[in-house]
């Protein structure tokens, strides 16, 4: 089956949406995504949720554990698990 030139599937649109979230999509991909967004309710809903999630994560200012802290925590967990 021949792929369409401008029209993409929902799966492709979702993949491009994820890529554009991290600024990894090309202008052509963004253009095709915008065409899909203009008429597909499912893709629009996914795009909206994805954008909302990205904004929340960016605003959260979360701090991750350092590698040493994580290893220490894992060791303590294994010790406690061995006791039971």
Secondary structure, DSSP 8 states (H G I E B T S, - for coil): ----SS---HHHHHHHHHHHHTT-S-HHHHHHHHHHHHH-HHHHHHHHHHHHHHHHHHHH------HHHHHHHHHHHHHHHHH-
